Amino acid sequence: MTDLAEALDIALNNDLQMICTPLIDVGRILASYQAVGKPAHCLPFLFEAYDQLSMIAGDVVVGTVSEAVQR
């Protein structure tokens, strides 16, 4: 969760708003599972979202929003 918050902070500070929404959504999903005491149950979601999250991380690193993330 800390890494998501840091990525969101970087995106906000670098005018990458298109990346902010998916990061916030992932954080909400993880927080929801945590709130009901079942954080491990979100693993299928995380495995499914891994490629997209990796592209978002790459966009944050290079400071752009790729076409794949825009979709």
N, C-alpha and C positions, 0 to 999 in steps of 0.2 A: 504494500500500500504506500509505503514511503517512496518507492521508486516511481509509482504513478503520480504522486503529488509533485515530485521533483520534475518529472517530464511535463506535467501540466504547467508548472511555474516557468519552465524554459519556453514552452510554447507560447504562453501568455506574454512573456517578456520579449519575444521575437516576432510578434504579430503573426502567429500561426494558428489563428482561431479555428480553422477547419480541423485541426488536430485535437483541439480542446474537447469537443463534444464526444468523440469516441473514448477519450481518456476518462472523462467524467462518467460516462455510461459504464465503463468497466469498473471504475471505483464504486459506483452505486451497486452494481451486481455483487461485487465482492463484499461490500459492507452489509448487504442484505443477508447473504449467507452467514456472515460472521454474527449478525444480530440475532439470528435464530440458533446459534451455536453449532452450525454445520458447515464450517468453512471448507472442509474437504469435499463436500458435495459440488462445489463449483469447479472442480478439476476438469470435468468433461467440457464445460464452457471454455475454460482457459486453453485446453488442448486444441479445441476447435478454432479459437480466436488467435492462436499463436502466430500464424503467418501475418495476419493483419497487424497485430501488435508489433511484430518485428519491423514491418514496413513503416509503421508510425514512429518507432524508435529511430530508424534510419533517417526519416524525414526530420526529426528533431535534431539529430546530429549534424546533418548537412544544411539545415535551415530552410528547407523547401517543403512543399506539399506535393507529393507525387500524384499522378493521375489515378493510380490504384487506390490511394487513400481517399481521394475526392469522391470516388464511387462509394 
